[in-house]
Amino acid sequence: MGNILIIDDEREVGNFLFYLLTSKGFNVSLGYNGKDFQHLVQQKNYDLAMIDVKLPDVNGIDLLKQLKLENPSCKVIVMTGYSTVKTAVEAIKFGANDYIEKPFDNIDEIEKLVEHLLVSQPTLSQHDMHQLAENLGFVVGNSTEMKHLLTLAYKIAKKNVNVLIEGETGTGKEVLAHFIHQASGRKSHPFVGINCGALSESLLESELFGHEKGAFTGAIKERRGIFEIADKGTLFLDEIGEASLAIQVKLLRVLETGEFMRIGDETIRRTNTRVIAASHVNLAEAVENKRFREDLLYRIDVVKLIIPPLRERKEDIPLFLSYYLKKYNTDLSFSDESIKLLQEYPWPGNIRELVNMVKLVVTLADGETTIITPSYLPEKIRKYSHSSILGKELSTNIKRNQLIEFDDYLSTWAAEMKQIWEDEESTFDQVIECIKQLELFAGKAYVRRALQETMGNRKEAAQKLNISIRKLRYILNEKGHSIAE
């Protein structure tokens, strides 16, 4: 039925898997370390390898890389403890098909996973993955980074681990969270989202954990919190970096114990909720700045998914346009010139801004034309492209003129220095003075160019040159002294 390789230094685990899979009709080879691995992979080709992440003489990830290099078609399952789940996720990035956690709680799941990888058609799961993404509006496009992101999200969706999604505002973090929920075993249970930055601390606490009647002014009846509502489902905590430190402490308790209390109640309640958190800020930096708890970050950052901004995947803009035009059920299409302008624009609001733009132009153009020309695009997009082209031309002309000016001065200076050098009556002071003049000219030239590039803003120019404004003024106004003084 297939050749399977098992590498695990825990002999009980290795022997158990050997007998389990042999009884199912598979041809199983068993090794306990890196040396056994090297010996066994030389004997035959394997259809599936099950490799422990932590081995006594080698890193399991290194064995994975070697196996994928020598036998790319071999499926790989990495085995790990909870403390090394992050390593297992890294293994998926290097080509592992899945991972299982020790100790093994469900033998049926192992059998199903092996059967799925060796017997089922992998194209079916790939089709299901892309179909689900399309149905939810998660446009993957042609970006290699996005394809890897989707594959990783799909694989970890079925695992009971928390996920952290990072990305700029408007990149589609909630859509990705919804995709993970729908691809998981929790899809028949609630998906509940809340923006931690949109509510005050007291209101957020009430929304998260619920409250009893009379717990505070305005609490006219008891209310369940979303940790109760999302039980057995998924809770999406958007902008978790905006939550206060007090709220972070309570979130940490829920993630560690699965327990919480409603406001005004002493009853301990339990929840089985998977948390997917999202942030547009770098939470590791927030920890360094004492704005986010390190222990909470450790709990939510079991798997980290980073969505790139739209400006880094501009080749996918035509796909986004096509998707949303189809969604809005219109026969309109964007002209080539319009698409070019849209690909030049930096999209600070990312996909959210793009969606709003499509809604606007569809409203403006519907009934008037079938082709969306640049005249229908927002003025800021048209202006950006025009100013960007002019800016590039202006910058090029400025630099060209400055280079000509510098070359002319350098020729004159070289002739003057040569004359001093050849004159037997010249003094050392004359040489030093000549060098100072070149230094002063070069300094002024750099400052003038920085001022032209910053439209005369001396503060920005000084920052650009990494000098103080006082130094900048000195270079422009003083004569006869070394700039370095």
Residue pairs with C-beta under 8 A, 6 or more apart in sequence:
1 24
1 25
1 26
1 27
1 118
1 119
2 26
2 27
2 47
2 48
2 118
3 26
3 27
3 29
3 44
3 45
3 46
3 47
3 48
4 21
4 26
4 27
4 28
4 29
4 46
4 47
4 48
4 49
4 50
4 114
5 28
5 29
5 31
5 37
5 40
5 41
5 46
5 48
5 49
5 50
5 51
6 14
6 17
6 18
6 21
6 28
6 29
6 30
6 31
6 49
6 50
7 14
7 31
7 32
7 33
7 34
7 36
7 37
7 49
7 50
7 51
7 52
7 55
7 60
7 63
8 14
8 17
8 32
8 50
8 51
8 52
8 55
8 79
9 32
9 33
9 52
9 54
9 55
9 56
10 52
10 102
11 32
13 52
13 79
13 102
13 104
14 30
14 31
14 32
15 30
17 28
17 30
17 50
17 110
18 28
18 30
20 107
20 110
20 111
21 28
21 114
22 28
24 111
24 114
26 114
26 118
29 40
29 43
29 44
29 46
31 37
31 39
31 40
33 55
33 56
33 57
33 58
34 55
34 57
34 58
34 62
34 63
35 57
37 51
37 58
37 63
41 66
41 67
41 70
41 71
45 71
45 74
46 67
46 71
46 74
47 73
47 74
47 75
47 118
48 74
48 75
48 76
48 77
48 114
48 117
48 118
49 67
49 74
49 75
49 76
49 77
50 76
50 77
50 78
50 79
51 60
51 63
51 64
51 67
51 76
51 77
51 78
51 79
52 60
52 78
52 79
52 80
53 59
53 60
53 61
53 78
53 79
53 80
53 84
53 87
53 88
53 91
54 60
54 80
54 81
54 84
55 63
60 78
60 91
61 78
61 87
61 90
61 91
61 94
64 76
64 78
64 91
64 94
64 95
64 96
65 94
65 95
67 74
67 76
68 74
68 76
68 94
68 95
72 95
75 97
75 117
75 118
76 91
76 95
76 96
76 97
77 96
77 97
77 98
77 99
77 100
77 113
77 114
77 117
78 88
78 91
78 96
78 98
78 99
78 100
79 99
79 100
79 101
79 102
80 87
80 88
80 99
80 100
80 101
80 102
81 101
81 102
82 101
85 99
85 101
85 161
85 302
85 303
86 301
86 302
86 303
88 96
88 99
88 101
89 99
89 152
89 156
89 302
89 303
91 99
92 98
92 99
92 151
92 152
92 155
92 156
93 148
93 152
97 117
97 155
98 113
98 117
98 155
99 159
100 109
100 110
100 113
104 110
116 125
125 154
129 150
129 151
129 154
129 183
130 140
130 150
132 179
132 182
132 183
133 139
133 140
133 150
133 179
136 175
136 178
136 179
136 182
137 175
137 323
137 327
138 150
138 172
138 175
138 176
138 179
139 316
139 319
139 320
139 323
139 351
140 146
140 147
140 150
141 313
141 315
141 316
141 319
141 320
142 315
142 316
142 319
143 308
143 313
143 315
143 316
145 308
145 313
146 308
146 313
146 316
149 176
149 305
149 306
149 307
150 179
152 303
152 305
153 176
153 179
153 180
153 183
153 305
154 179
154 183
156 163
156 180
156 303
157 179
157 180
157 181
157 183
157 184
158 183
158 184
158 185
160 274
161 274
161 302
161 303
162 255
162 274
162 275
162 276
162 277
162 299
162 300
162 301
162 302
162 303
163 177
163 180
163 275
163 276
163 277
163 300
163 302
163 303
163 304
163 305
164 276
164 277
164 278
164 279
164 283
164 297
164 300
164 301
164 302
164 303
164 304
164 305
165 173
165 176
165 177
165 276
165 277
165 278
165 279
165 304
165 305
165 306
165 307
166 173
166 278
166 279
166 280
166 282
166 283
166 304
166 305
166 306
166 307
167 173
167 278
167 280
167 306
167 307
167 308
167 309
168 280
168 307
168 309
168 350
169 280
169 349
169 350
169 352
170 310
170 349
170 350
170 351
170 352
170 353
171 307
171 308
171 309
171 310
171 350
171 351
172 307
172 350
172 351
173 238
173 278
173 280
173 307
174 193
174 236
174 238
174 278
176 305
176 307
177 191
177 193
177 234
177 236
177 276
177 278
178 191
178 236
180 234
180 276
181 187
181 191
181 233
181 234
181 236
181 274
181 276
182 191
184 234
184 274
186 232
186 233
186 234
186 274
189 230
189 231
189 232
189 233
189 234
190 229
190 230
190 231
190 232
190 233
190 234
191 230
191 233
191 234
191 236
192 226
192 229
192 230
192 233
192 234
192 235
192 236
193 235
193 236
193 238
194 204
194 207
194 208
194 226
194 235
194 236
194 237
194 238
195 238
195 239
196 204
196 237
196 238
196 239
196 240
196 241
196 242
196 243
196 247
197 238
197 239
197 241
197 242
197 243
198 239
199 207
201 244
201 246
201 247
202 216
204 243
204 244
204 247
205 247
205 250
205 263
206 216
206 219
206 223
206 225
206 263
207 225
207 226
208 225
208 226
208 227
208 247
208 250
208 251
208 260
209 225
209 227
209 250
209 260
209 261
209 262
209 263
210 222
210 223
210 224
210 225
210 227
210 228
210 262
210 263
211 219
211 222
211 223
211 225
211 262
211 263
211 264
211 265
212 219
212 222
212 262
212 263
212 264
212 265
213 219
213 220
213 221
213 222
213 264
214 264
215 262
215 263
215 264
215 265
216 263
216 264
219 263
219 264
222 262
225 260
225 262
226 235
227 235
227 254
227 260
227 271
227 273
228 269
228 271
230 271
230 273
231 271
231 272
231 273
232 272
232 273
233 273
233 274
234 273
234 274
234 275
234 276
235 273
235 274
235 275
235 276
236 276
236 277
236 278
237 243
237 251
237 275
237 276
237 277
237 278
238 278
239 278
239 279
239 280
240 251
240 277
240 278
240 279
240 283
240 300
241 279
241 280
241 281
241 283
241 286
241 291
241 292
243 251
245 291
245 293
248 292
248 293
248 296
249 293
250 260
251 296
252 293
252 295
252 296
252 299
253 259
253 260
254 260
254 271
254 273
255 275
255 296
255 299
255 300
256 299
258 270
258 271
258 272
259 268
259 269
259 270
259 271
260 268
260 269
260 271
261 267
261 268
261 269
262 269
275 300
277 300
283 292
283 297
283 301
284 297
286 292
287 293
287 294
287 297
309 347
309 350
310 317
310 347
310 350
310 351
310 354
311 346
311 347
314 343
315 343
317 339
317 342
317 343
317 354
318 334
318 339
320 351
320 354
321 334
321 339
321 342
321 354
321 358
324 354
324 355
324 358
325 332
325 333
325 358
325 362
328 358
328 359
328 362
330 362
330 366
331 370
332 361
332 362
332 365
332 366
332 369
332 370
332 371
332 372
333 370
333 371
333 372
334 342
334 371
334 372
335 371
335 372
335 373
335 374
337 373
337 374
338 372
338 373
338 374
338 376
338 377
341 374
341 377
341 381
341 382
341 385
342 354
342 357
342 377
342 381
344 384
344 385
344 388
345 381
345 384
345 385
346 384
347 353
347 354
349 356
357 377
357 378
357 381
360 378
361 372
361 376
361 377
364 376
365 372
365 376
369 376
374 382
395 453
398 449
398 452
398 453
399 449
402 445
402 448
402 449
405 445
406 442
406 445
409 441
410 438
413 434
413 437
413 438
413 441
416 434
417 431
417 434
420 426
420 430
420 431
420 434
421 431
436 480
436 481
436 482
439 482
439 483
439 484
440 475
440 479
440 483
443 475
443 483
444 475
444 476
446 465
447 461
447 465
447 472
447 475
447 476
450 461
450 462
450 464
450 465
451 457
451 458
451 461
453 461
453 464
454 460
454 461
454 464
458 469
458 472
458 473
459 469
461 472
462 468
462 469
462 471
462 472
465 472
474 483
475 483
